[in-house]
Amino acid sequence: MRRIVVTSALPYANGDIHIGHLVEYVQTDFWVRFQKMRGNECVYVCADDTHGTPVMIRARKEGIAPEELIARAHDAHLKDFTDFQIAFDNYYTTNSPENKELSERIYKAAEAAGAITAKVSPQLYCEHCKMFLPDRYVKGICPKCGAANQYGDSCDKCGSTYGAEELSSPKCTTCGGTPVVKDSEHLYFELEPQHAYLENWIPGHTTSDVSNKLLEWFKEPLRGWCISRDAPYFGFEIPGHKGKFFYVWVDAPIGYIASLKNWCGKNGKKLEDYWPQGLAADSGNGAAAPELYHFIGKDIIRFHCLFWPGMLQTAGIKGPDKVFVHGFLTVNGEKMSKSKGTFVSARTYLDHLPPEALRYYYAAKLGGTVDDMDLNLADFVQRVNSDLVGKITNIASRGAQMLQKKLGGRLGTLDEEGRELVEQCQAAAETIAKFYEERKFNQAVVEICRLADLANGFFDRREPWKTVKTDLEATRTTLTAALNAFRLIAIYLKSILPVYADRAMRLFGEAEWTWESLGKVLENTSLGEYEYLAQRIDMKQVEAMIEAAKASNADSGEVSHESRASKNKDKGNAGKEHVQSPVASVEPLAPEVTFDDFCKLDLRVGVVKSCEVVPKSSKLLKFVLDAGTLGERTIFSGIRQSYPDPDVLVGKEVIFVANLAPRKMSVGVSEGMILFAGTPGESGGVLAPLAAAGGGARAT
């Protein structure tokens, strides 16, 4: 049995949970639930990220103490997560005695190791607010291009970065006053002494696409990281430095350990058995050693893959075994807009739509990469209705209700064909387990839907709605196989749809499902009462949700939502918003083409001679086609996620655009485009490969 500790990034207390945040928490929840089903000890901890200037200022505006504000946010966040069926083992707060003790201990270890230095630097100070202004609390004219209304760290128009004191005509965003420049001494955690350690650590603890990006920063010395903020500030005061407080990004990740420590105290466990303290950061896993995993968005990579392992190494505390990074959420390719009603909070979603629908759709799209994920609302409605309701739930709905109404609700025995169906479903167990383990939830859903197709095909061939009128026992045999197949499918779905699976479990009269439950077959036993499993959704519900979001955001204007990386951030440590994006009810069409335009395409049939993964790419496969009289054609296609084993495509006949102008890519020249009819991210399709190359095409 493995002992695993899992974390998601801490949501900030100065904001609501929205559907973009949920991309991270539901996928972590999928993975944790799977590990527990496999019999592993897996502890999922998280907490509200509570410190920083934004919390202090908001509490001041509301006339309440920061502690009251963060307590209110904690209750709201936890309710949203719970209603979305996300099951933390401990959901805590960074404003805790455990976090204060750990933050001070880690800081003192860094200080003793000589990793802390002090530097004086100029900063903008608002005499009206009586505080130094973080970069995001000052706006002015960009010193590089002259653009107005730019924040104090970077220009949205020209992309330049600079110090806030370099802005022309700076204004405090809180009071509108003109700040002055004052010197202030700050503390820095020096990273350069760990240059070699981190350069070696990163490739072994992140995926190649993440590590390749991070390692670009190692071509020059690593800059020190400012870890202090001046009073007034809501946070922990730094030992020995009166009026200086830990920057929020110091104690936020330490909050992972603090939440785990709080869980250990509640459950009679020792922290060292779950997160080793006082050991080398990279102690081996061994048979009983705990495994530590972080799930984060790509906007906060540097905090989790540079500063965090650096602090832990200096303090002699074990670092994460892996940092799993995901991309941003887009909706129909656009960013969320408050004015359009497409900035949707978790609560607004729940007021209009079932949580199972979004959990299922996210699972069907998440592939374990840093690629951004798109929520297309028309596809969302169609996929939930056709796959979850019409394909999967339909087996139980038809089978169980017929068995209960016509056959006393009692299962019979399997015949040869029925047993073959059940064995096919059981045989998929390790394939699906591998997809879950590798966080390729979309591939797990594809395989589960394939099994549902087999079960529906069996059901339709046997026509129990006819045989129930002539041969009750033959009908019972058919329904026994179909319902056993559904039971196995529901077990596979339990990590994604836990409440759905619990209802299905009650139907079969079972108390708990684990991965070992897949080895069991139910025969000659009675079913419980059939209860609702999933409901169809209507586009009108989605439109009502958008209108509700628009109304609730009416006074807010466009999105200006700071990411966890941006809040009260240091110069040079900024990340763009990990906020997710807008929704539209239908995807706009590409520009209209005429029949004559279409006739210009020369479509040919080619045979795949070879197909291989393109190194350092998470998307591309390299095809070599036998194009007959045209000779060989090399085409790059972005379908790797759908065909993890490209050898299965060798020998396939495919249609390709033969007269598309060659396209020079970083990996070579693509000499055409292979056509596909199907859904991006899913294997299979009407034709062999998924999409595109040579012209930036997309799947149809």
N, C-alpha and C positions, 0 to 999 in steps of 0.2 A: 504494500500500500504506500502510495506517495503522500507526502505531506506538503501541501501547496498553500501559499499565501498570494492572494490576488488583490490588486487595487485598480480603481478607476481614478482619473484625475478629479480633484476636489472641486465641486461647483461653488462659485463665488456667492457669498451671502447677499450681495447687493444686486440681485436679479432673480427672475423666475427661471425655472427649467423650461426649455422649449424643445421642439421636435428635433432640432439639430443636435442639442446635447444628448438626446436619447440614443443617437447612433452609437455612442460610446458605451452607455450603461447597459443597453439591451444586449450588445454583443459580448460584453464581459459576463453578463448574467447567463447567456447561452453557454459560454465556455465553463463557467463555474458549475452550473447545474449538470452539464455533461460529466465533469470530473467526479462529482458526487454520485451520479448514477453508476459510474465505473467502479465505485467503491473506494475512491481516494478521499483522504481527509483534505478538504479544501475550504479555506477561510477567506471570505470576501469582505474586505474592510474599506470604508470610505469615510468622509467627513465633510462638513461645510468648511470652506475656506473663508475665514471670518475677519481677517485683519486688513489694515490698509486705509489710505486716505478716503476712498469713495465711501466706505462704510461710516467712517467718522463724520464726513460732511453730510451724508444723507440723514444720519441720526440727529445731527445738529439742526437740520432743516425741519425735521419732524418734531423736534423738541423732546426727544427721548434719549435714553442712554444707549450707547452702541450695543450693550448686552441685551437690551430689550429687542432691538432690531434683529440681531442675529438669532435670538431665540424664536422669533416669529418666522424668520426665513427657514430655520431648521425644521420647524413643524410643517411648513408648506412644502418644502423640498421632499421631505420624507413621505408625505402623503402622496405627492405626485409619483414618486418612485414606486411606492407600494401599490398604487392603483395601476401602474404599468407592469405589475407583477415582477418587479426587480427585487430580489431577495438578498439584501446585505446580511452578513452575519453580525456586523456592527457598523452603525452609521453614527458618527461622533461629531466633534467640533475641534477646530484648531485652537480655540480659546479655552484650553483645558490645562489643569495642573500637570498632566502627563506630558503634554507638548511643551510646556514651559521648561520643565526639568530636562527633557531631552534636548531642546534647542540650546539651552545654556551649556549642557554637557558637551554637545558636539562643537559648539563655538569655542569652549575652553580647550578642547583637544586641538582644534585648528590653531588657536593662539599659542598653545604650548609647542606646536610643531613649527612655529614661525611662518605660518601661512597667512597671517593677518597683518596688513600694513595700513597706515593712516596717510591720507592725502588731503590737501586743501584744494577745493575747487570752487569756481564761481557758480552761483545759482540765483534764480529769480526768487524774490521774496515779496509777498503781498502784505503791505503794512496794514491794510484794512482787515484782512483775514488773519493777520499775524501768524503766517506760516510760509515756509518754503514751498514752492509750487512744483509738484511732479509734472513731468512733461505733458501729460494729458489734461492738466489744469491750466494751461496757458495756450493762447493762440496769437498769431501775428502774421507778419509778412515774411515769406520765405527769403532767406538771405541769398539764395542761389538764383531763383528765377523771378522773384517778385510777386508770386501768387499770394493773394490775401487769404486770411482765415485758415491758416495752417497750424497744426499742432506743434508742440515744442520739441519734437524729436525727428520728424520727417515730413516731407512735402508730398501730398497725394498727387500733385500735378506733375512735378519733375522727378520725383523719386529720391531726391537728395536727403541725406541724413546730416544732422547738425546738433549743436547744443542749444537748449532753449534760450540761453542768454544771447545767442546770435540773431534771434528774430528781430525784425524791425517792428516798431509800434506794438510791442507785446501787451496783451490784456489778460487779466485773471478771468477764467471762465466761470468762476463762482460769483464774484461781485462786480466784474467789469472794470475794476480799477487797473491802474498802470503799475506793474511791479517794478522793484528796483533790484540791482545786482548786489548780492552780498556773498562774501566768502564763507564757506562752511567746511569743517573737517569731517571726512567720512572714512569709514572702515572698508577695506577691500579684502576679499578672499582671493589670494593669488593662485592662478591656475597653471602658470608656466612651469613651476617646479614639477607638476604632474603631466607635463606634455607627453613624455614617452609612455607613461602608464595609461593615460586616456587614449592615446593613439593605438595602443595595443588592445585596450578594453573594448572600444567601440565596435570593431568588426565581429567580435564574438558574442555581442549582446544585442545587436540590432540586425535587421535585414540588410541585404546588400545595397538596396536603393537608399536607405536611410544612412548607412555608414559611409557610402561614397560621397554623399552630400556633406556630412559632418566633417569628413577628413579633408575637405577643401580648406577648412579653417586652420589646418595644422601646417600649412606651408609657411607660416610666419609665427612669431611668438604669440601665445595666448594672452589675452588681456585680462587684467584683474577684474573682479566682479564686485560692484558696490553692494554691500550687504547692510547698510545702515540708512536710517531716515531720521530727520529731525523732528522734535516735538513741535506742535501737537501731532500725535499719531496714535491710532488705535492698534496696539500690538504689545509685544514683550520688550521691555527695556533691556538693553545689552549690559551684561554684568561689567561693572567698572567704568561705564561710560554714561554718566547721568545725562538725560535729555536726548539720548540716541536710542533708537528702537530698531529691532530686526526688520529689515525689508520683508514684506509679506512672502516673497518667494524663498526666503530662508526657512521659515517655520511651516510653510504649506506642505512640502513633501515630507518633512519630519512628522507631519500630521498622520501619515500612513502608519508609522511605527507607533505613534501615540494612540491611534485608534485600535491597533492590534494589542497594545499593552492594556488598554481599557477592557478589551474583549477577554484577554487572558485573566485579568483580575476577576471578571464576572464568572469565569468558567473554571477557576482553580488550575490554570495552566501557567507555565513559565515562559516568559517572553523569549528567552534565549533558545527555547526549543523550536520556536517558529521564525524568529528573526535574530540570528546569532549576533551577540554583542561582544566586543573586545576580541574579535577574530579578524584575520586578514579578509579583505573585502571579497576576494575571489576564492574562498575556501571551497574545496571540491564538494560535489553533491553527495557522494557516498550513498549507501543504501538507505540511511535514515535521515540524511541532511534535508532540511526544508528547501523548497523551491520558491523563488520570489518572482512575480510577474507584474508588470505595470501595463495597463491599457491607457493610451493617451492619443490626443489629436496631434497632427503634424505641426500645429502652431507652437507647441511647447516642447519641441524636441531638445533644444539646447539646454533647457532647465533640467530635463531628466537624463540627458546623455553626456553632459559636461559638468555642470555645477553640482548636481546631485551625487553622481558617483565620485566626484572629486571630494566632496565633503565627507561622504561615508568612508572613503579610503583613508582620509586623514584621521578620522576618528576610530579607525579599526573596526568598522561595522560592515557586515556583509552587504554587498550591493545586489541589485536585481539580476536574476539569471537571464531575463530577456525583457526588452521594452518593445511591446507590440504597438505599432503606430498605424492609425487609420487616417483617411482623408476627410475632407469636408463634405457636408451635405449640400447639394444643390437641388432645386426643385424646378424641373423643366429648364435647367441650365441657368437660372437666374438667382441673384441674391435675394434674400428676404427683404420685403419692403413693408414698412408699417402702413404707409398710405394706401397700398394695394391690398392690405389685409392678409399678406402672405407671411408675416412674422407671427407664427402660431405657437402659443405657449402650450405646454403639456396639458394644462387644465382646460384650455379652450378646446383642444383636440378631444379630450375625454368627455366633454360636454356634448359632443356630437357623434363620436365614432368609438367603436370598441377597441381596447388596447390590443387584442389578438390580431386585428387586421394590420396594424403598423408593425408589430413584432414579426409577423409572418413576412410582410413585404421587405422589411429590413434584412431578415435572414436570407431571403431570396436574392438580395443584391450584394451582400457583404462577402468579399472574397479573400480577406486576410492580407490585403495590400494597402499601400498608402494612396491608391487612386481615389479620387473623389467619387461620391455616390450620388446618383440622381434620383429624386423622388418625383416621378411623373404621375400626376394625379389620375389621368385617364387610365394609365397602365395599372396604377394602384387598385382602382376599382375593379378593373377587368381581371387582374390576377387573383385578387382575393375571392372574387365571385366564381371564377372558372376553376381555379386550382383548389383553394382551401375548402370552399363550399361545394362547388359542383363536382369536383373530382374526388377529394379525400373524404369529406364529411358525408357525401352522397352514399358511400358504401354502407356506413353505419345507419344512416337515416332509412334507406330502403330496406336493408337487411334486418335490422333489429326490430323495426316496427312491424314488418311482415311476420317475423318469427313470433312476436308477442301477440299479435292479433289473430293469427291463423294456426299457430303451432304451440301454443301454451308457453312460449318464451323459453323453450328448452332446446339446447344444442344437441346434435346427434354425433355421428362419427364421420371421419373423413373418408372419401373414396380415393382412388389412385390419383385422379386429376386434381382433386382438392388438396391432397397432401403435397403434390408437386408444387402447387401455387404457394402453399404455406412454407415449404422448404426454400423456394426461391426468395421469399421475403426474409427468411432467417439468414440465408446465405449472404445477404447484403450487409450484415451487421458490422463486420470489420472495415468494409469500405466506407460506410457512413461514419464509423468511429474515427477513422483516419481523417476524414474531412472535418469533423468536429475538432479533433485535436489540433489540426493545422489552421483552424479558424476559417476554413473555406465553407462557410455556412451555405453559400449559394449552391455549391456542389452537393452538399447534403440534401438540400431541398430538391434539386434535380433528381437525385437518386430516389428520394421518397416519392416524388410524383411518378417516377417510372414504375415503382411498385404499385401505386394506386391505379395506374393504367392497366397493369396486369390483372389486378383484382376486378376492375370494372369490366375488362374484356371477358374475364371468366364469368362474371355475373350475367353479362348480356348474352353470352353463348348459351348459358344454361336456362335462360328465360324462366326464372322462378315465378314470375307473375302469371305465367301460363300453367306451369306444372302444379302450382298450388291448387288449381281447380281439378287436377286429375290424379296427382300422386304426391301426397303430403310428405312421405318419408324421403322421396327423391328431392323435394324442395328443401326439407330440413338439412339434407346432406350438402346441398348447394350453399345454403345460408351459413352452415357451420364453417365451411371453407372461407367464404367471403368475410365473415365476421372475425375469424382468426387472422386473416390477412390485415383487416382494419386494425385489430388490436396491436399487431406488430408495428404497423405504420404509426399508430398513436404513441407507442413507446418511443419510436425514433423521434417523434415530434415533441416529446415531453420537455426537452431542454429549451425549445423555442416557445412552446405553448403549454405552460405548466397547468393552468387552470382548465384548459381544454382537455388535457390528458387526464386530469383528476376526474372530470366528468365521465370520460370514457372508461376510466378504471372502475368507477362505481358501477357502470353498466355491466362490467364483467365480474363484479363482486369481489374485486381484489383490493387489498389494503395498501399496497405499495408496489411501484414498479422500479426495478433497477435494470441495468444492462443484462443481468443474468435472467431476467424475466423473459427475454427473447427466446430462450431455449424451451419454454413451456408451450404446450398446445392444449387448448380447452376443448374437451369433448364430453358429451353426456352430462352437461351441467346447465343450470338455469341462469338466465340473464336477469339483471335488475331492471328497474324501470328506465326506459329511454328518456333522456332529458336533452334539452337544447344544447348543441355543441358549438355551432357558429352560425352567424346570420349573414345574409347578403347585404352589401352596402350599396347605396345609391349615390349618384353624382350630386343629387340635391342635398344630401347630408354634407358633402364636401363643400359645396357652395355656401351652405348655411354656416359652416365652420369659418370660411373665409370672411363672410360678412360679419360674424361675431368678432373675429380678430381685428377686422378693420374698425369696428366700433370701439373696441377696447383700446386701440392704439391711436384713436382720432386726435388726441392732443400731443402725441409724441413725435410726429413728423417721421422723417426717414430714419432708418436704422443707424445708430451710432453706438453700437453695443461693443464694449471693450472685451477682448478675449482675456483669458486667464494670463496670457503672456504679456498683455498690454497694460493691465491695471497698475497704475502707479509705477510704471516701468523705468528701467535704467536706459540711458542713451546707449544705442547699439544693441540692446537686448530685446528689441521689439519684435513682435510677431503680429501678423494681420489676424483679423477676427476669425476665430474658430466658430463663428456663428453660421448658421445654415441659411439656406436660401429659399427664395420665393417660390410660390406655387402659382400655377395658372391652370385653368380648368381644361384647356386643350393645348396640345403642342402645336405651334405655328408651322404651317407648311413652308418648305423651301420655295424659292422663286419658281413660278410656273414655267414649264417648257412646252414647246409645240411638238407635234408628231414628227415634223422634219428634224427637230433637234434629236429626238430619240433615234431616228433612223441613221444618224451618224455613228452610232455605236456598232462596232464589229464584235459580236459575241461568238466565241469559239469554245470548243470542248478540249480540255487538256487532262492529262493523267499525272497525278502527283508521283514524281520519281523519288523525291526525298522531302522530308519536312523536319526541321530542327529548331530548337530553342535558340534565340538570339541572346548571347551573353550580356549581362548587365541590363537587360530589359525585362520588365515584369509583364509586358503586353505582347511583344512581337514574336512571331514564328517566321522562319525563312522557308519558303516553298521553292522547289525547282520543278517546273512542269515540263512534260513532254507535250509540246504544242504541235505535233505532226509536222506538216510542211514548213511551219514557222520555226522549227528547231526547239531549243530549250528556252524557257522563260523563268527568270528569278523574280519572285514577288514576295514582298513582306506584308504580313497581315496581323492585325492586332487582336488575335484570338487565343492567345496562350492560356488565358484564364478558363476558357471553355474546353480546351484540349491539353490538359497537363501532360498527357502522353502523346506527343505528336506522331509517333510511329503508327497510330491507328489510322492516320490519314493517307499513308503511303498506299498507292494503288487505286485510290479513289478517283473517279472522274468528276471534274468540276467545270463550271462555266466561268469564263473570265473575259474581261474586256481587252481585246487584242490591240486596239488602236488608241489606247490611252497613252499620252505622252509620258516617257520615263520620268521618274521623280527621284532626284538625288536626296538620299537620307544619310544620317550620320553613320548608319550601319552598312550602307551600300546603295545601289541603284535598284529601285523597284520598277519592273517592266510590265505593269498591268494592274488589274484589280480582279480579285476573285469574288464572285457573287454568293450571297447567302440569304435565305429566308428563315428567320427565326428571331429569338429574343437575345439581345446582348447579355453575356454572362452565363448563358446556358449552353450545355453541350448538345450536339445533334442539330437537326434542322432539316429543311427540305433538301438543301444541297450541303456539300461537305463542310467548308470552313465558314467562320462567322463573318468576316468582313475583310477587307479593304486594304489596299495600299496603293501607292502611286498617285493618288489623287485626293486624299483626305476624305474618302467616302465613309459612309456609315451603313450599318446593317439595316435591312428593311424587314 
